[in-house]
Structure formats: C-alpha cells, structure tokens
Amino acid sequence: MRCACLIALGLIGCAVTFPIPTARMPIHYVGRGNLRKGGAALDGFTCGERYEDAVSGVPAAEAEMRACWKANVVYGLGIGLALVAVPGAFVTEHYGGSRTAVGAEAGFAAASFLVGYIAAFVAGHHLNRAIDIYNEAIR
C-alpha cells in the first residue's frame, strides 16, 4: 500500500511539471480562475513564466503580460510595506512614541495595503486581457 501511494504521488508530481504547450492552442477557463492550454494546467505565480509561455507568439498579449508582471510587483511592494509598517507602529506606540508618529505609520500601512490591493486587481485585469487577446489572435 505504501509503495502504491509513493508511485501515485510520483505520477501526480510528473503530471504537474509538464511544460505548457506553446503551439497556437486556445487557453480555456476551467472553473473559477483555473486555466488550461492544450490539456496542461496553467498554474504558478500569477503573470509568471508559465503564463508568459502560454501567450508567447502574440506581441499584444505579451505586452499585456509584461503590464501584469509590473502590477504584480507593485502588489508585492504594497503588501510588503504594509506588513513592515504595522509592526513599526506597534513598536513606536510601545516605546512611547507620539500619537502623530503612530498615526502616520498606521496610515502609511493602510495606504500601502490599499495600493497593493488595487494593484492585484489591475494585475488580474491584465492577465485576463492577455488571454483574451491571445485567444482572438489565434482564431
């Protein structure tokens, strides 16, 4: 039984690591947010290499993917700065910092989080647009 489980896990691992077909095949939505191209799942980091490979060959779709990547970088910076600023506000408050300093740090954290959240929405929009452009171009 244990051997069968290890073999099954190995086969599942192999199935997940197949490369994305780069031939001109349409990209399909399967369920909410799950994408497939030529039977292979598009997974991994949003706007990452697997998605870039999937839309390769269509310059307009590739440009949208670059815009998606840039928005993803802004998302990471916004959320990362928020995660750094919140503990900073707690430390400043704990050591007797002024209410103005604590409020400024908390406001900065909230603004950073909001910028990151909006950037994530924009990245998703660019990803969807890249897929739509790619699918229209191969028809």
C-alpha positions as CSV (number, residue, x, y, z in Angstrom):
1,M,0.0,0.0,0.0
2,R,2.8,2.4,0.9
3,C,4.6,1.7,-2.3
4,A,1.4,2.3,-4.3
5,C,0.9,5.7,-2.6
6,L,4.5,6.7,-3.4
7,I,4.1,5.8,-7.0
8,A,0.8,7.7,-7.2
9,L,2.4,10.8,-5.7
10,G,5.3,10.5,-8.1
11,L,2.9,10.3,-11.1
12,I,1.0,13.3,-9.8
13,G,4.2,15.2,-9.4
14,C,5.1,14.4,-13.0
15,A,1.8,15.5,-14.3
16,V,2.1,18.8,-12.6
17,T,5.5,19.6,-14.1
18,F,4.7,19.1,-17.8
19,P,5.7,22.1,-19.8
20,I,3.0,24.4,-21.2
21,P,2.3,23.7,-24.9
22,T,3.5,26.7,-26.9
23,A,1.7,25.8,-30.1
24,R,-1.2,28.0,-31.1
25,M,-3.9,26.4,-28.9
26,P,-6.6,28.4,-27.1
27,I,-6.5,29.0,-23.4
28,H,-9.6,27.9,-21.6
29,Y,-11.0,28.8,-18.2
30,V,-11.9,25.7,-16.3
31,G,-13.8,26.6,-13.2
32,R,-13.1,29.8,-11.3
33,G,-9.6,31.1,-12.1
34,N,-8.2,27.7,-13.3
35,L,-6.7,27.9,-16.8
36,R,-5.7,25.2,-19.2
37,K,-3.9,25.2,-22.5
38,G,-3.7,22.0,-24.5
39,G,-4.7,20.0,-21.5
40,A,-1.9,21.3,-19.3
41,A,-2.9,23.4,-16.3
42,L,-1.6,27.0,-16.2
43,D,-0.5,27.4,-12.6
44,G,2.2,29.0,-10.6
45,F,2.8,32.6,-9.8
46,T,0.3,35.0,-11.4
47,C,1.8,36.5,-14.5
48,G,4.7,34.2,-14.2
49,E,6.7,32.2,-16.7
50,R,4.1,29.6,-17.4
51,Y,1.6,32.3,-18.3
52,E,4.1,34.2,-20.4
53,D,5.0,30.9,-22.3
54,A,1.3,30.3,-22.8
55,V,0.7,33.6,-24.7
56,S,4.0,33.7,-26.5
57,G,3.9,34.5,-30.2
58,V,1.3,37.2,-29.9
59,P,3.0,40.6,-29.3
60,A,0.0,42.4,-27.9
61,A,-0.7,39.5,-25.4
62,E,3.0,39.5,-24.4
63,A,2.8,43.3,-23.7
64,E,-0.3,42.7,-21.5
65,M,1.7,40.0,-19.6
66,R,4.5,42.5,-19.0
67,A,2.0,45.0,-17.7
68,C,0.6,42.2,-15.5
69,W,4.0,41.5,-14.1
70,K,4.6,45.2,-13.3
71,A,1.3,45.4,-11.5
72,N,2.3,42.2,-9.6
73,V,5.5,43.9,-8.5
74,V,3.5,46.9,-7.2
75,Y,1.2,44.5,-5.4
76,G,4.1,42.8,-3.6
77,L,5.7,46.1,-2.6
78,G,2.4,47.5,-1.3
79,I,1.5,44.5,0.8
80,G,5.1,44.1,1.9
81,L,5.4,47.7,3.1
82,A,2.1,47.3,4.9
83,L,3.4,44.2,6.7
84,V,6.5,46.2,7.8
85,A,4.7,49.4,8.8
86,V,2.1,47.8,11.1
87,P,4.7,46.2,13.5
88,G,6.6,49.5,13.3
89,A,3.5,51.4,14.5
90,F,3.2,48.9,17.4
91,V,6.8,49.3,18.4
92,T,6.6,53.1,18.2
93,E,3.5,53.0,20.4
94,H,5.1,50.5,22.9
95,Y,8.1,52.7,23.4
96,G,6.1,55.9,24.0
97,G,6.2,57.4,20.5
98,S,3.9,60.3,19.8
99,R,0.4,59.7,18.7
100,T,1.2,61.6,15.5
101,A,4.0,59.2,14.6
102,V,1.9,56.1,15.4
103,G,-1.0,57.5,13.3
104,A,1.4,58.3,10.4
105,E,2.8,54.8,10.5
106,A,-0.7,53.2,10.7
107,G,-1.9,55.5,7.9
108,F,1.1,54.5,5.7
109,A,0.4,50.9,6.4
110,A,-3.3,51.3,5.3
111,A,-2.3,53.3,2.2
112,S,0.3,50.7,1.2
113,F,-2.2,47.9,1.7
114,L,-4.8,49.7,-0.4
115,V,-2.2,50.3,-3.2
116,G,-1.3,46.6,-3.1
117,Y,-4.9,45.5,-3.2
118,I,-5.7,47.8,-6.2
119,A,-2.5,46.6,-8.0
120,A,-3.6,42.9,-7.5
121,F,-6.9,43.8,-9.2
122,V,-5.1,45.5,-12.1
123,A,-2.7,42.5,-12.5
124,G,-5.7,40.2,-12.8
125,H,-7.3,42.5,-15.4
126,H,-4.1,42.5,-17.5
127,L,-3.9,38.7,-17.2
128,N,-7.5,38.3,-18.4
129,R,-6.9,40.8,-21.2
130,A,-3.7,39.0,-22.3
131,I,-5.6,35.7,-22.5
132,D,-8.5,37.3,-24.5
133,I,-6.0,39.0,-26.9
134,Y,-4.2,35.7,-27.4
135,N,-7.4,33.7,-28.0
136,E,-8.6,36.3,-30.5
137,A,-5.3,36.3,-32.4
138,I,-5.1,32.5,-32.9
139,R,-8.7,32.2,-34.3
